[in-house]
Amino acid sequence: MKYMLLVYLDEKALTESDREICYVESAQLAREIHASGQYLEAAPLHPVSTATSVRMREGKRLVTDGPFAETREQLGGYYLVDAKDLDEAVNIAGRIPPAKFGTIEIRPVMEIPGLPTD
């Protein structure tokens, strides 16, 4: 089953040096997950200040700068993995370096017919 591991953290929790170390550690983890056959995709996101939110209300599009919600922790990146079950996904999530500073949310990915595969 595919699981999306969403990385949430306070963007200000890391210094630039800490962030670079985190990227190196995250890339190493991605290589380890890839070697086990569980890696599908991973990427950090640009800062929340670059976010744009789109809402459709009563047939009208509302576009605003910024994230969907103001919170202490922001969505900072993700891993998409193939794990046999939630326990295996939890084990992978616990190895993600930003888990030391923030939260990793695990969500099973719904597979619906009709979506392009490549």
N, C-alpha and C positions, 0 to 999 in steps of 0.2 A: 504494500500500500504506500502511496505517496503521502508524505507529510511536509507541510510548510513550517519551518522553524523561524519565527519572526523575532528579530533582535530589537529589543527596546532598551534604551538607556538615555540618561541625561547627557546631551551633547557636550555639556560643559564639564562633565565628570572626568574627561581625559585631557591631558596636555597633548600638544602636537606630537611630542616624542612618544608618549604612551600610545597614541593613536597609531603611529607608524609600527610600533612593536605589535600592537593588536592585529594590524593588517598582515604582518609576517606570520604571526601565530595562526591566524585564521586561514591563510593560504596553505600552511602546513597541514592543518586539520582537513581542509578540502582535499588535499592530495591523499591523506590517509583514508578518508571516506571513499574517495575515488578508487583507491587500491582494493577496498573491500567490496566494490561494486554497488555501493549505496548512494554515491554522489550523483545528483542530477544537475544541480546548478546552485550558485551562491553569488552574492554581490552585496557590497555596502551601498548605501544610498547617500546622495549629496545631502548637505545640511537641510534642516527643516525650513530654513529661510528661503530655499529655492522651490519649495512646494507650491503647487497651485491646486485648489479644490474646486470641483465642479458639482453643482447640484441642479437637478431639474425639478422645478416646482410649477404646477399648473401650466405645463407646456413651455415654460420659459427657462432658459439656462442662466444660472447665476455662477459666475466665475470669481473666485476670491483668491488673493495671495495667502499663502500659509497652509498649514496642515488642517486636517479635518477638525481636530479638537486641541485645545490648549491643555497640555498635561505636563507633569514633571519629566516623564520619560517620553521620548519620541521614537518612532520606528526608524531604526538606523540601518537595517539590512535584513537579509534573509538567507536561508539555506533551503533548498528543495532536495529532499532525500527519499530514498526508497527503503523503507524499514518493514520488517515482517509484522510488527505490532507496535502499540504505543510504548511498551517498555523499552523496546530497542530505540525508538525515537527519543525517549527521555534520556537514555544513555548518551546518545549523540549530542543532544541539546546541552547536557551537562559539561561536555567537552568544548563547547563554543566559547572562545576567550571572553567576549563581552558579558558572559553570564556572571563573571566576577564583579561587574560593575552595575549590571542592569537585570533585565528579565528576558527569558526566551519563552515565547508563547508557541505552543505546538498546536497545529491545526491539521486534521486530516484533509486531504485534497479530494474534492468530489470530481469524479470522472463522469462527464455527461457526453452522450453521443452528439456528433455533429461538429465538435471543435476540431480545428486543424491540428495535425500532429507534428508537422514540420514546415 
